[in-house]
């Protein structure tokens, strides 16, 4: 799920700026990407890790959904490190 209303945490904005990822790319990843980890018990809102692509660049986004306010909160955005993720970028290496 991705609500139309996106809230970007300061951390996410800083990381997006450092990594050259813009809001449109983040929105596309959230709308079209695949949830590779779901954390239903996270507080204060359930969160998920989403894998998507922008111009063949892999992007991971950690986001949470505040269902009561119908908003998606972007917590962080990054390019997955191949040293920490398998070749599909969907599973963490042990």
Backbone torsions as a table, in degrees:
resi	resn	phi	psi	omega
1	UNK	NA	141.8	173.5
2	UNK	-143.7	114.4	177.7
3	UNK	-76.0	155.4	178.8
4	UNK	-63.1	-31.6	179.9
5	UNK	-85.1	112.9	178.3
6	UNK	-106.5	133.1	175.1
7	UNK	-114.1	123.9	179.4
8	UNK	-102.5	118.2	174.0
9	UNK	-64.2	154.0	-179.7
10	UNK	-55.1	-43.2	179.1
11	UNK	-56.4	-44.5	-178.8
12	UNK	-63.2	-43.1	-179.4
13	UNK	-63.4	-43.3	178.5
14	UNK	-60.9	-46.0	-178.2
15	UNK	-67.7	-39.0	178.0
16	UNK	-61.4	-43.8	179.1
17	UNK	-62.1	-47.1	-179.7
18	UNK	-60.6	-33.4	-172.4
19	UNK	-102.2	2.6	177.3
20	UNK	66.9	37.5	178.9
21	UNK	-112.1	126.0	-177.5
22	UNK	-98.8	173.5	-176.9
23	UNK	-62.2	-39.5	-179.7
24	UNK	-62.4	-41.5	178.0
25	UNK	-64.2	-43.2	179.0
26	UNK	-61.8	-44.1	179.6
27	UNK	-61.3	-43.1	179.4
28	UNK	-62.4	-44.6	178.6
29	UNK	-60.0	-43.9	-179.3
30	UNK	-66.1	-36.2	-177.6
31	UNK	-79.9	-35.0	-173.1
32	UNK	-113.6	-10.5	-176.8
33	UNK	-76.0	176.9	-179.5
34	UNK	-107.0	134.3	174.1
35	UNK	-74.3	119.2	-179.1
36	UNK	-105.8	-15.4	172.7
37	UNK	-146.1	134.4	176.0
38	UNK	-119.9	133.6	-179.2
39	UNK	-122.9	79.0	-175.6
40	UNK	-63.9	-25.1	-176.7
41	UNK	-92.6	0.8	179.2
42	UNK	-62.4	147.6	178.6
43	UNK	-120.6	144.5	8.1
44	UNK	-84.8	-6.9	-179.4
45	UNK	-135.2	150.9	174.1
46	UNK	-59.8	141.0	-178.4
47	UNK	-126.9	173.1	-179.7
48	UNK	-154.2	157.8	173.4
49	UNK	-109.1	125.4	-175.9
50	UNK	-115.6	134.9	173.7
51	UNK	-108.0	128.3	176.1
52	UNK	-147.5	179.6	-176.9
53	UNK	-132.9	144.0	173.7
54	UNK	-133.7	113.8	-177.7
55	UNK	53.0	45.8	178.7
56	UNK	65.6	14.0	175.9
57	UNK	-98.4	122.4	179.9
58	UNK	-74.1	137.0	179.5
59	UNK	-135.9	134.8	171.2
60	UNK	-106.9	138.6	175.4
61	UNK	-130.9	130.8	170.7
62	UNK	-98.7	123.0	-177.4
63	UNK	-138.2	155.3	177.7
64	UNK	-129.2	149.9	-179.6
65	UNK	-112.6	121.8	173.1
66	UNK	-94.0	92.9	-175.2
67	UNK	-62.9	-36.9	-178.4
68	UNK	-61.0	-37.9	-179.2
69	UNK	-97.7	-2.0	-179.1
70	UNK	54.3	52.0	179.3
71	UNK	-136.2	149.8	174.7
72	UNK	-107.1	130.7	-177.9
73	UNK	-107.2	119.2	179.0
74	UNK	-87.9	118.9	-175.9
75	UNK	-92.0	-46.5	175.6
76	UNK	-155.5	159.9	-177.8
77	UNK	-140.4	131.7	-179.9
78	UNK	-158.6	163.7	171.0
79	UNK	-88.3	126.9	-179.5
80	UNK	-64.4	135.7	179.3
81	UNK	-82.3	119.8	-178.6
82	UNK	-59.8	-19.2	176.6
83	UNK	-73.6	-23.6	-177.8
84	UNK	-103.8	-12.4	-176.2
85	UNK	-125.9	151.7	176.9
86	UNK	-69.6	179.8	-174.7
87	UNK	-64.7	-21.3	178.1
88	UNK	-86.3	-10.5	-176.5
89	UNK	64.4	21.0	-178.3
90	UNK	-108.7	-18.8	-177.8
91	UNK	-130.3	137.0	178.4
92	UNK	-71.5	143.5	174.5
93	UNK	-74.0	150.0	179.5
94	UNK	-79.0	NA	NA
